[in-house]
Amino acid sequence: MKAISGSNGRIPSHVPLLATTRGGAVECVHFGSIAVVDHAGRVVAGAGDTDGINFSRSTLKPLQALPFVEDGGMAQFGFGSQELALLCSSHSGESVHVAIVQSILDRIGAGTADLQCGCHPPRYFAATATACPASFPISALHHNCSGKHSGFLAYCRLHGHRWDDYLDPDSPLQLRIRKTAQDFFPADALVAGTDGCSAPNFAVPLRDIAQLYCRLACDDAPGLRALFFAMTRHPDLVSGTARIDLALMRTGAGDWVSKIGADGLQAIGVRSLGLGIAIRIAGGDPSALHVATVEVLHQTGLLQNPLRTALAPHFRTALRNARGTQTGRFVSLFTLPPLALR
């Protein structure tokens, strides 16, 4: 398939993963790709284009926090696993999230005005289908990436770097993050871009995102162990009420580390089996992503009884209108082999 003019790569060869029906007819088709890899990086199950380039978006957050952990920042500022979970989070702006981010800023001598992530209403309201009150005092603390940005500031404080340019791709912080990313992704495969929170981000092959989460789950390097522990110990801080990462990590009961990325990306690492999973919905639809994720886990045998777990709302989901009338459903169009799980 041809490349888009001015882009750094071809369009991935995605395939139909899901359809939605209405009145017995197919209405929408969601294209995407799936990569399930083992610790050696071999694709053991997949669909679509596992080598296609996809922006890592928020699945990159553990790597963006890793330099701070490796350089002793946790001990320097007295941070624990809760603070580290927030550094890796796409949180919902709930009171517990805001309080921990504020505590991080207080300990490093920074303020809300130093955060360069922007601001938006707390994700809690959308996740719980409730309205954000007009009088709600929204600030940068409520941005889903404020934890990551507080970690950026903490890294700068740790090393005596200036704060005003911490998002510049050529700043000491971002150069260190890029070097860290090159330890996990092929250097020649990194395509640079800017994330929704204005931080530099990288596009890489989908199979390499899966491999990253396999390593996050399985490697015994101290920094990765700390990240895995924090994320799986505090999934409510990494995510939030009624959010998919919370449901995934609670279902995995400490064995699955999970992180969603904006515009249709989900990554999961399974420690006990040495597996990494990356799922991409090309159109970015979050409902389709959630349904595809649970379907992948079910088809591969990782999730035997989805309806008995916190993931039940996303399993072969019925579509309903505002009155609650079922109008159709999601239908899986892909088939993965059950894995030989030990």
N, C-alpha and C positions, 0 to 999 in steps of 0.2 A: 504494500500500500504506500502511496506517495507521501512525502513529507509536506507539511504546511509551509508555505513560503515564509521565510524569516524565523522558522522554529529550529530547535536543536535536535529534532528527531521525528521519526515517522509516527503516524497514528497507530496506536496499538491495535492488533487484530482481535478485538473483543468478540465474544459470541453471545447469543441470547442465553441468559441465565434464568430469568423469571418472566412470567407473563401475568397480567391481571385480566380478569374476566368481568364481563357485565352481560347479564341476560344470556349466558351460555356462549357468548362470543369473546374472542380475545380483543381487548381494548388497547392495552399498552404492553410493550416489550422492553425489558430492562437488560441491556447488554453489559458485559463485564468479563472479568477474568478471575481465576482462583489459582493460588499456588500453595501447595502443602509440601514442605521440605523436611528432610532429616538433618541431623547435625552436620553431616558432610556437605550439605547444600544440594543434595539430589532431590529432584521433584518426584515425590512418591505418589502424588495425586494432583490433578489440576484440570483446568478448563480454560479455553481462550489462549491468551498471549502471556505466558509466565515471564517472558523476557521483555515485555513491553515496559516503556518508561512511564512511571507514575510519580507525582509529587508525594513525598512522604508526609507532608502536613504534620499533624500533631502526633503521629506515630514516631516522629523524630525526637520528641521531648525527653525521653530517657537519655539519649545521646547528648542532648543539649545541656543536661544536668550533670553528666558524667565528669567533665573536667573539674567542676567545683568539688565533687566528691573525691576524686583522685588527688586533688591538691590539698586535702585536709580542711576544707571549708566547714564541714559538719562540726568537727571538734572546735575549730577556731571560734565559731559563733554559738556553740552549744545547741545545735540543731539535732533533732531526733527524727524518727521515721515519719512522724506526721508532717514535719516541714518538708522532708524529702518527697513525700507523696504529693504535696502541693506543687513542688518544682516540676513534677512530671504530669501535672493534671490538666484536664480541660474541664474545670470545675463549674458548678452550677450557680455560683454566687450566693450560696446559702450562708447563713450567719456563721457557721463553723468555718467555712472556707475563707470568708472575708476576715475573720478574727485571726486565723493563722497567717494569712498574707500580711496583715497589719503587724503582727508580731515579728515576722521576718524583717519587715522594713524598719521596725523600731530597733531591732538588735543590730542592724548594720548602719543605723543613723541616716536612713533614707525616709522619704515621704511619698505620699500618693502622687504628687506632682512629678516625681522622678520616673514613674512608670510611663513608658512610651507605647503601650499596647492599645491606647484608645479606650473607649468605654461603650458598653451596650447593656440593655436590661439583663438581669440575671437569667441564665438558662433555665433556672428552676421553674419559671412561670410557663415557658413553652413545654417543658417536659411533663408538667403536671396539668396541662391544659387549663391553667388559671390566668386571669388577667393581671398584669403588673399595674398596681395602683398608680394613678397619675402623679401622686405626691411622693412616690418612692424616690429616695435620694440616691440616684445612680452615680457611681464614680468608677474610676479605673480599677478599683478593687474588685468590682463585680465582673470585670471582663474575664472570660473563661481562661485566658492565658496570663492572668496577673501573677499566678504562682510561678510560672516559667520566667516571667520578666523580673520578679523579685529575686529569683535565683541568678539571673544575669547581673543584676546590681550587686548581689552578694559576691559573685566572682570578681567583679571589678573592685569592690572594697577590699577583698582578700589580697589582691595583687597591686593595689594602689593605682588602678587605671581610672581615667576620667569616666564620668557617667553620661555626659551629653551625647556621645557618639557610639554608645554601646551596641546599636543596631547597624552601624556601618559595616558592610562586609569586610572591610580592611582594618577594622578595630582589632586590638589584641584578643578580645573575647571571641569574636566571630571567626578569626583566623584559627584560634585554638579549637573551636567547635568543628570547623571544616577539617582540620587535621584529624580530629577524633573520628569524624564520619569516614574519612579515608581508610581508617583501620578496620572498618566494617563493610564498606562498599568499595567496589573497584573505582580507583581514582578517576579513570577515564570515562566512567559511567555517570559521574556526578553532573547534573544539570542544575545550575543555580537559578533561584527565583526568590520571590518575596511572599511570605505567608500572609494570612489575613490579619495577623496582629503586627505586621510590619517587620517581623524578624526574617533574616535570611533562611531559606529552606532549600532542599535538594530533591530533585526527581531522580529516581533510580529504577532498575528493573524490579518488577513485582516480586520475583523470587528472592531478591536480596532483602526486601523488607521482611518477607517471611523468615529468612535466615537470621536477620537481626533479632527477631523475637525468639527464635530458637536459642540463640546465644544468650539473650537476656534471661531466658528461663533456665538454661542448663549450665552455662559457664560458671566456673568457680572463682573467677577474678574478683577480688574484694569489692571493687566498685560496682560491678554488675550484680553481685550478691546483695549489696545494700539496696540497690534500685529494685530488684525483684522482691526483696522482703518488704520494703516500704509500700510498693504498689499493691501487693497481694494482702498485706496486713491491713491496709486502709483503702479499700476500693471505693468507699464512700467519699474519700477525699480526692481520689483521682478522678472521680466522676460526680455522681450526685443522685438525688432521689429520682426514681423512675427512668434512669439512664442505662444504656446498654452495657457499658463497661462494668458498672456495678453489678448488674445481673449476671454477666459472664463470669466475673471473678468470684462472686459468691457461689455460683454453680460449680465452679472449678475447685472451690474449697482449699485454696492455697496452692493448687497445682497449675493453674492457668493464670498467666499474666496477659492483660488485654489493654489495648489502646485504640480508640477510634481516631480517624483523621477526617477533616472536613472534606466535603464533596465526594463522599462515597468510598472511603477506605477503612478497612478494619484489619488489625493485626493481633495475633494471639500466639503465645508461646506455651507449650505444654512440657513442663519439667520432667514428669515421670516417664514420658515416652520419647523425649528428645526430638520434638516436632515444632515447626514454626508454620504458621498459616497467615496468608495475606489474601484478602478479598477486596476486589475493586468493582464498584458499580459505576459504569462510565458516565451516566447521566447525573450522578451525585445524589440520587433520591435516598434519604436516610431510611425510610420504611423498607424499601427494597433491600438495602444493605443489611438491615437487621434480619429480615426473613432469610436472605441468602446465607448469612453467617450461621444461623441456627440449623439451616438445612445442611450446610457443609459438616457441621459437628455431628449431626444425626446420621448422615449417609456414611461417613467414615467410621462410625461406631464409637466416637468419643462421647456422644450424648445419647444414651439408650432410650430414655423416656422424657422427652422434652416437656410434655404436659405436666410433669410432676416437679418441675423446676421453676425458678424465677424467669426462665426464658420462654415459658409457655405463651405469653402474649404475642410472640414473634414467630411461632411455629405454624407454617401454612395458614397464614392469617386471613380471616374473613374480612372483607371490606364492607363498611357500613356507612350510611349517610347520617345526617344530623338527627334524624328521628330514631336511629338505631336499627334501621332496616338493613338487612344484608343485601348488598347490591352485586357482590362478586367476591372473588378471592384471589390470592396469590397462588400461582402454580409454578412449580419448579420445572425448568427445561433442561437441567443438567443432571448427569449421573456420575457419581464418584464411587470408586470401589471401596468396600469396607477394608480398613487397614488391619494388618495382623498385629493387634495390640497385645502387648505382654502384660 
